[in-house]
């Protein structure tokens, strides 16, 4: 298998998700299953030969097609996948799944060489079709734990994997992770240059996990993945909700539509148990619309009529100790997280309750309680998420890229900074929700002492214009509030980081926000290498400070506590939401 940092072709990328042995099916059985699921497939030509055609895989990209695959041809923004039918069939595709517009294109390309399944909603049908081919059912392993929400998905899935690993390892089993930073099976990273895998790859990955003895997996579920039906056909033992704040309105238009996309995960047909954090009105609304078994969790304030509540929160090093209290039984579980910020208490609490409430789990409740109280599963490294690189000055890289995440990050820094200043480097992504840019600038100058506005990922927009929109909100807040915040605009980003470190004393806190684990910037399709963690560590060294270790171009988070923080290597990806 290629190494995690290898540059993979599309075919190689797809192949690493595939198991050695595939359940497989026939076109006839697939037609019957799609009919039973309500997709009303039309198969042409009709005959015994077509029904008996064997399918042993699935692919949406013609470059990833192999012998025996079902080629899924969907309509895109610029072309229809059916226009590539000849390439797919020549590569070994045994059948094609497409819509009415695609059928004529397939026939024009390849005539009647392969059977064609026609459905109205191809993207919705892809997942269920791949599930039949790869043998994925509601009862098949791995047990799947999905996490959605605006902020906290990545950290919560890392916490989930850590706790689940503690519970499954004694049984000779391991756990998997599917997220924006990495995809892994046990200790093995699975190379990926994808954002969120398509439905065919996710279902292939489930079969690969089974083949490798993965008993449970934690998965980030973004609104993009839900809206584009990438998770169709997957069944979640437990799904968790973190929060909902302004983000991705470029895709969803309104907060109500953004909420509706998230809510699709919390339905009886997709998820057996839903654990909903009800710290804000969106959480309460999610709990009210979720169907099936719903468990509520309050991690802030005194919420009434919840199942679980976080109480007795106490600072513990850079992290916190806290108690999970079950309202009906009176059960109390003491645990901790070594990661900074009260929001990480919320993330840890959600992970714990999801594991505690998992249906038909092979482990007992007492085993979970012992792991929470004795094995410190939530003191782990999460690349680019409140990742501490130095203590004097405190130097932190965080993924905060929307208003709520920014507030949470700066609140966490303020709680531990002492008499020092907060020096913040921020930017905003191009071709995303523009309305949050001035808000981000205003939050920055209100909560930090020295703000440097620089570039994030401009994509196809003018970087100077993006910075100007963030600066406008910052300047207005300074002027209207009579603030004394030092405000600068510096590009490129490496120079902004250098300036932040040069301005810092050992008592200060330097925060690089917005990019987290990402290792390049996109300027109109040109990928310029930059890793905030590496740039920050090297700048600290140049200015006589003592950052923690840099290795293989990736900064590893060292101990937040004297008892240590376990590390895992990050992977590159940029899909979130």
C-alpha positions in Angstrom: 0.0 0.0 0.0 1.3 3.5 -0.8 2.6 5.5 2.1 0.2 8.1 3.7 2.0 11.1 2.1 2.3 9.6 -1.3 0.8 11.3 -4.3 -1.8 8.9 -5.6 -3.5 8.6 -8.9 -7.3 8.5 -8.9 -7.2 4.7 -9.5 -4.6 4.2 -6.7 -6.7 6.4 -4.3 -9.8 4.4 -5.0 -8.0 1.1 -4.7 -6.8 1.7 -1.1 -10.4 1.9 0.0 -11.3 -1.5 -1.4 -11.2 -4.8 0.4 -9.5 -7.9 -1.0 -12.7 -9.9 -1.0 -16.1 -8.4 -1.9 -19.6 -9.7 -1.1 -20.8 -8.9 -4.6 -24.2 -9.3 -6.1 -25.9 -9.6 -9.5 -27.7 -6.9 -11.5 -30.9 -8.8 -10.9 -30.6 -8.7 -7.1 -29.5 -5.1 -7.2 -32.6 -4.2 -9.2 -34.8 -5.9 -6.7 -33.1 -4.2 -3.8 -33.5 -0.8 -5.3 -37.1 -1.5 -6.1 -37.7 -2.5 -2.5 -36.1 0.8 -1.4 -38.4 2.8 -3.5 -36.1 3.9 -6.4 -38.2 2.2 -9.1 -35.3 1.2 -11.3 -35.7 0.5 -15.0 -33.3 -2.1 -16.3 -32.4 -2.3 -20.0 -32.0 -4.5 -21.9 -34.2 -7.0 -20.1 -33.3 -10.7 -20.1 -31.7 -13.5 -18.2 -28.2 -12.5 -19.2 -28.5 -9.0 -17.9 -30.0 -10.1 -14.6 -27.1 -12.6 -14.0 -24.4 -10.0 -14.6 -22.1 -10.1 -11.6 -21.0 -6.9 -9.8 -18.0 -6.9 -7.5 -17.4 -3.2 -6.9 -18.6 0.3 -7.7 -17.1 3.6 -8.9 -18.3 7.1 -9.8 -15.0 8.2 -11.4 -14.3 6.4 -14.8 -10.6 6.5 -13.9 -11.3 4.4 -10.8 -13.4 1.7 -12.6 -12.1 -1.9 -12.4 -13.4 -5.2 -13.8 -16.8 -6.1 -12.5 -17.7 -2.6 -11.3 -21.0 -0.8 -11.4 -20.2 2.6 -13.0 -22.4 5.3 -11.4 -22.9 8.1 -13.9 -24.3 11.3 -12.3 -25.0 14.7 -13.8 -22.4 17.3 -12.8 -22.1 21.0 -13.1 -20.1 20.8 -16.3 -20.7 17.3 -17.8 -22.7 14.2 -17.3 -20.8 11.1 -16.0 -22.5 9.0 -18.7 -20.4 10.9 -21.3 -17.5 8.7 -20.0 -19.3 5.4 -20.3 -17.0 4.1 -23.0 -13.9 4.7 -20.8 -15.6 3.0 -17.9 -16.8 0.0 -19.9 -13.4 -0.4 -21.6 -11.9 -0.5 -18.1 -14.2 -3.3 -17.1 -17.5 -1.8 -15.9 -20.1 -4.6 -15.9 -23.2 -2.3 -15.6 -24.1 1.4 -15.4 -26.4 3.2 -12.9 -27.7 6.5 -14.2 -30.7 8.8 -14.7 -32.9 9.2 -17.8 -30.6 11.9 -19.3 -27.7 9.5 -18.9 -29.3 6.5 -20.6 -29.2 8.0 -24.1 -25.6 9.1 -23.5 -24.6 5.5 -22.4 -26.3 4.0 -25.5 -24.5 6.5 -27.7 -21.2 5.6 -26.1 -21.4 1.8 -25.8 -24.6 0.7 -27.4 -25.9 -2.4 -25.5 -22.6 -3.8 -24.4 -23.7 -3.6 -20.7 -27.0 -3.4 -18.8 -28.1 0.0 -17.6 -30.1 0.7 -14.5 -32.1 3.9 -14.7 -33.4 5.7 -11.6 -34.6 9.3 -11.0 -32.5 10.1 -8.0 -29.1 8.7 -8.8 -27.1 10.3 -5.9 -29.6 9.0 -3.4 -29.5 5.5 -5.0 -25.7 5.3 -5.1 -25.3 4.5 -1.4 -27.9 1.8 -1.2 -26.6 0.2 -4.4 -23.0 0.2 -3.0 -24.3 -1.2 0.3 -25.8 -4.2 -1.6 -22.6 -4.8 -3.5 -20.3 -4.6 -0.5 -22.6 -6.4 1.9 -23.3 -3.5 4.3 -26.5 -3.7 6.4 -27.8 -2.1 9.5 -26.5 -5.0 11.5 -23.0 -5.4 9.9 -19.8 -4.3 11.5 -18.2 -1.9 12.2 -20.5 -0.2 14.7 -20.6 3.3 13.2 -20.5 6.5 15.4 -21.2 9.6 13.4 -20.7 13.2 14.6 -22.1 16.3 13.0 -22.4 20.0 14.0 -20.6 23.1 13.0 -17.7 23.0 15.5 -16.1 20.1 17.4 -16.7 17.2 15.0 -13.0 16.4 14.5 -12.0 16.5 18.1 -15.1 14.5 19.2 -14.3 11.8 16.7 -10.7 11.6 17.9 -12.1 11.3 21.5 -14.5 8.6 20.4 -11.8 6.6 18.7 -9.6 6.8 21.7 -12.3 5.6 24.1 -13.5 2.9 21.8 -10.0 1.7 21.3 -9.6 1.3 25.1 -12.7 -0.8 25.1 -12.1 -3.0 22.1 -8.3 -3.6 22.4 -8.7 -6.1 25.3 -11.0 -8.1 22.9 -8.4 -8.2 20.2 -10.3 -5.7 18.1 -9.5 -2.3 16.8 -11.2 0.9 15.8 -11.4 3.1 12.7 -11.6 6.8 11.9 -13.0 8.7 9.0 -12.5 12.4 9.1 -11.1 15.6 7.6 -7.6 14.9 8.9 -7.2 11.2 8.4 -8.8 7.9 7.6 -7.4 5.0 9.6 -8.0 1.4 10.4 -6.5 0.6 13.8 -2.9 1.9 13.7 -2.8 2.0 9.9 -3.4 5.2 8.1 -5.3 4.8 4.8 -3.9 7.3 2.3 -6.4 9.9 1.2 -6.3 13.1 -0.8 -10.1 13.2 -0.8 -12.2 15.7 1.1 -15.2 13.5 2.0 -15.2 10.1 0.2 -18.1 9.5 -2.1 -20.8 7.0 -1.2 -19.2 4.2 -3.2 -15.9 4.7 -1.4 -17.5 4.9 2.1 -19.3 1.6 1.5 -16.1 0.0 0.2 -14.3 1.3 3.3 -16.9 -0.4 5.6 -16.1 -3.7 3.9 -12.4 -3.0 4.2 -12.8 -2.2 7.9 -14.6 -5.6 8.4 -11.8 -7.4 6.6 -9.2 -5.8 8.9 -11.1 -6.6 12.1 -12.3 -3.1 12.8 -15.2 -3.4 15.3 -16.2 0.2 15.6 -15.5 3.4 13.7 -15.9 7.1 14.4 -16.9 9.3 11.5 -17.2 13.0 10.9 -20.5 13.7 9.0 -20.5 17.2 7.4 -23.5 19.0 6.0 -21.8 18.7 2.5 -21.7 14.9 2.9 -25.4 14.8 3.9 -26.5 17.2 1.2 -24.6 15.5 -1.6 -25.9 12.0 -0.4 -22.4 10.7 0.3 -23.6 9.0 3.5 -26.6 7.4 1.8 -27.0 3.7 2.7 -24.9 4.0 5.9 -26.4 3.1 9.2 -25.2 4.6 12.4 -25.4 2.9 15.8 -25.0 6.3 17.4 -25.0 9.8 16.0 -24.0 12.8 18.0 -24.7 16.5 17.6 -22.3 19.2 18.8 -23.7 22.6 18.0 -24.9 24.8 15.1 -23.5 28.2 14.4 -23.2 30.3 11.2 -21.2 28.6 8.6 -21.6 27.2 5.1 -24.4 29.5 4.1 -22.8 29.7 0.7 -24.1 26.1 0.3 -27.3 26.1 2.4 -28.5 29.7 2.0 -30.1 30.0 5.5 -29.5 28.7 8.9 -32.8 26.8 8.7 -31.6 25.0 5.6 -28.3 24.3 7.2 -30.2 22.8 10.2 -32.4 20.7 8.0 -29.3 19.2 6.3 -27.9 18.2 9.7 -31.3 16.9 10.9 -31.4 14.3 8.2 -28.8 12.3 10.2 -31.1 12.0 13.3 -33.8 9.9 11.8 -34.9 6.4 12.8 -34.1 5.0 9.3 -30.5 6.1 9.5 -29.5 6.1 13.2 -30.4 3.8 16.1 -29.5 6.3 18.9 -29.1 10.0 18.7 -27.2 11.9 21.4 -27.9 15.7 21.1 -26.1 18.4 22.9 -28.7 20.9 24.0 -26.6 23.9 25.0 -28.4 26.3 22.7 -31.8 26.6 20.9 -30.6 24.8 17.8 -29.7 21.8 20.0 -33.1 21.8 21.6 -34.7 22.0 18.2 -32.6 19.1 17.0 -33.7 17.0 19.9 -37.3 17.8 19.2 -37.2 16.8 15.5 -35.0 13.7 15.9 -36.9 10.4 15.5 -36.1 7.1 17.2 -34.2 6.9 20.5 -33.0 10.4 21.5 -30.6 11.1 24.4 -30.0 14.7 25.5 -26.8 16.2 26.9 -26.2 19.5 28.6 -22.6 20.6 28.9 -23.1 24.3 29.9 -25.6 26.0 32.3 -28.4 24.4 34.2 -30.6 22.7 31.6 -33.8 21.2 32.7 -35.1 17.8 31.8 -32.0 16.4 30.1 -30.7 12.8 30.3 -27.0 13.7 30.9 -25.4 16.8 32.3 -21.8 18.0 32.9 -21.2 19.2 36.4 -18.3 19.9 38.8 -16.0 21.3 36.1 -12.5 22.1 37.5 -9.3 23.3 35.9 -6.7 20.6 35.6 -3.4 21.7 34.0 -4.3 23.2 30.6 -7.5 21.1 30.6 -10.4 20.2 32.9 -11.8 17.5 35.1 -15.6 17.1 35.1 -18.4 14.8 36.1 -21.1 13.3 33.9 -24.3 13.1 35.8 -27.3 10.9 34.7 -30.5 12.6 35.7 -32.7 9.6 36.1 -30.4 7.0 37.6 -28.1 9.4 39.6 -25.0 7.8 38.0 -21.9 10.0 38.3 -18.8 9.4 36.2 -15.6 11.5 36.8 -13.2 12.0 33.9 -11.0 14.7 32.3 -9.5 16.1 29.1 -6.0 17.5 28.8 -7.0 19.8 25.9 -7.5 23.5 26.6 -11.0 25.1 26.5 -14.4 24.4 28.0 -15.6 23.5 24.5 -13.3 20.4 24.7 -15.2 19.5 27.9 -18.3 19.5 25.7 -16.6 17.4 23.0 -15.3 14.9 25.6 -18.7 14.7 27.2 -20.4 14.0 23.9 -18.0 11.3 23.0 -18.4 9.6 26.4 -22.2 9.7 26.3 -22.3 8.3 22.8 -20.2 5.3 23.9 -22.3 4.9 27.1 -25.5 4.9 25.2 -24.5 2.7 22.3 -27.0 -0.1 21.7 -25.9 -3.7 21.9 -22.3 -2.9 22.6 -19.9 -5.8 23.4 -18.6 -3.9 26.4 -20.4 -3.2 29.7 -21.2 0.1 31.3 -18.7 -0.6 34.1 -15.9 -1.1 31.5 -16.7 2.4 30.1 -16.8 3.9 33.5 -13.3 2.5 34.3 -11.9 3.6 31.0 -13.2 7.2 31.6 -11.9 7.4 35.1 -8.6 5.5 34.9 -7.3 5.6 31.3 -7.5 9.3 30.4 -8.9 8.6 26.9 -9.5 12.3 26.2 -5.9 13.5 26.7 -4.8 13.0 23.1 -3.3 15.0 20.3 -5.8 16.3 17.7 -3.8 17.8 14.9 -4.6 21.5 14.4 -7.3 21.6 17.1 -6.1 23.7 20.0 -2.7 22.2 19.3 -0.1 23.7 21.7 3.4 24.0 20.3 5.1 26.0 23.1 4.6 27.1 26.7 6.5 30.4 26.9 5.1 32.1 24.9 2.0 29.9 24.7 1.7 29.1 21.0 -1.5 27.5 19.7 -2.7 26.4 16.2 -6.4 26.0 15.9 -8.9 25.4 13.1 -11.3 28.1 14.2 -12.7 29.5 11.0 -16.2 30.8 11.9 -17.5 33.3 14.5 -18.5 30.8 17.2 -15.3 28.8 16.9 -13.3 32.0 17.1 -15.1 33.0 20.3 -14.5 29.6 21.9 -10.8 29.6 21.0 -10.2 33.1 22.4 -12.2 32.4 25.5 -10.0 29.3 26.2 -6.9 31.4 25.6 -8.1 34.2 27.9 -8.8 31.7 30.7 -5.1 30.7 30.8 -3.1 33.7 29.6 -2.5 35.4 33.0 -1.2 38.9 32.6 0.1 38.3 29.0 -1.4 39.5 25.8 -3.2 37.5 23.1 -1.6 37.9 19.6 -3.9 36.5 16.9 -3.4 35.8 13.2 -6.6 35.2 11.3 -7.9 35.3 7.7 -11.0 34.1 5.8 -11.5 31.6 3.1 -12.5 32.7 -0.4 -15.7 31.5 -2.2 -17.3 30.8 1.2 -19.9 32.7 3.3 -18.8 36.4 2.9 -21.1 37.7 5.6 -19.0 36.2 8.4 -15.8 38.1 7.4 -16.6 41.4 9.1 -17.9 39.5 12.1 -14.7 37.6 12.4 -12.7 40.8 12.3 -14.8 42.4 15.0 -14.6 39.4 17.3 -10.8 39.3 16.9 -10.2 42.9 17.9 -12.7 42.7 20.8 -11.1 39.5 22.3 -7.4 39.7 21.4 -4.8 42.4 22.2 -2.9 42.3 18.9 -4.6 41.2 15.7 -2.8 40.4 12.4 -5.1 39.8 9.4 -3.6 37.7 6.7 -4.6 35.1 4.1 -6.4 31.8 4.5 -7.4 30.0 1.3 -8.4 32.7 -1.2 -9.5 30.1 -3.8 -10.6 32.1 -6.8 -11.1 35.4 -5.0 -8.8 38.3 -4.7 -6.8 37.8 -1.4 -6.6 41.6 -0.9 -10.4 42.0 -1.1 -11.0 39.2 1.4 -8.5 40.8 3.8 -10.2 44.1 3.3 -13.6 42.7 4.3 -12.2 41.2 7.5 -10.3 44.5 8.2 -13.5 46.5 7.7 -15.3 44.7 10.5 -12.2 44.9 12.7 -11.7 48.7 12.2 -15.4 49.4 12.8 -15.3 47.5 16.1 -12.1 49.4 17.2 -13.6 52.8 16.3 -17.1 52.2 17.7 -15.8 50.5 20.9 -12.9 52.8 21.6 -10.6 49.7 21.6 -6.9 49.9 22.0 -6.2 46.6 20.1 -3.2 46.7 17.8 -4.4 45.9 14.3 -2.3 45.0 11.3 -2.7 43.6 7.8 0.2 41.4 6.7 0.5 39.0 3.7 1.8 36.5 2.9 0.8 34.4 5.9 4.4 33.3 6.8 5.3 37.0 7.3 2.2 37.4 9.5 3.3 34.5 11.6 6.8 35.9 11.9 5.5 39.2 13.0 3.2 37.6 15.6 6.1 35.7 17.2 8.5 38.8 17.0 5.9 40.8 19.0 5.4 38.1 21.7 7.0 38.0 25.1 7.2 34.8 27.1 4.1 35.8 29.0 2.0 36.2 25.8 -0.2 33.8 23.9 0.2 33.5 20.1 -2.8 31.9 18.2 -2.9 31.0 14.5 -6.6 30.5 13.7 -8.4 29.2 10.7 -6.1 26.6 9.0 -5.3 24.0 11.7 -3.8 20.9 10.1 -3.9 22.1 6.5 -0.6 22.1 4.7 -1.2 24.3 1.6 -3.1 27.4 0.6 -5.2 27.5 -2.6 -4.6 30.7 -4.7 -6.8 30.3 -7.8 -5.9 26.6 -8.1 -2.2 27.1 -7.3 -1.4 25.1 -4.1 1.3 26.9 -2.1 2.8 24.8 0.7 2.5 26.2 4.2 1.8 24.5 7.5 1.0 26.9 10.4 2.5 24.4 12.9 5.8 24.3 11.1 5.9 28.1 10.4 5.1 28.9 14.0 7.7 26.5 15.5 10.4 27.7 13.2 9.6 31.3 14.0 9.7 30.5 17.7 13.1 29.0 17.3 14.4 32.0 15.4 13.3 34.3 18.2 15.0 32.2 20.9 12.0 30.3 22.3 11.7 26.6 22.9 8.9 25.0 20.8 8.2 21.3 21.0 9.4 18.8 18.4 9.1 19.1 14.7 9.2 15.9 12.7 8.6 14.9 9.1 7.3 18.4 8.3 4.5 18.0 10.8 4.5 19.5 14.3 3.7 16.9 16.9 1.9 18.1 20.0 4.0 17.4 23.1 2.7 16.9 26.6 0.1 19.3 27.8 0.6 17.7 31.2 3.5 15.8 32.8 1.6 12.6 32.3 1.8 13.0 28.5 -0.3 13.3 25.5 -0.4 10.5 22.9 0.4 11.5 19.4 -0.9 10.4 16.0 0.3 11.6 12.5 -2.1 13.9 10.7 -3.4 13.6 7.1 -4.3 16.3 4.7 -7.9 17.2 3.8 -10.0 20.3 3.7 -13.7 19.3 3.9 -15.6 20.5 6.9 -19.1 21.5 8.0 
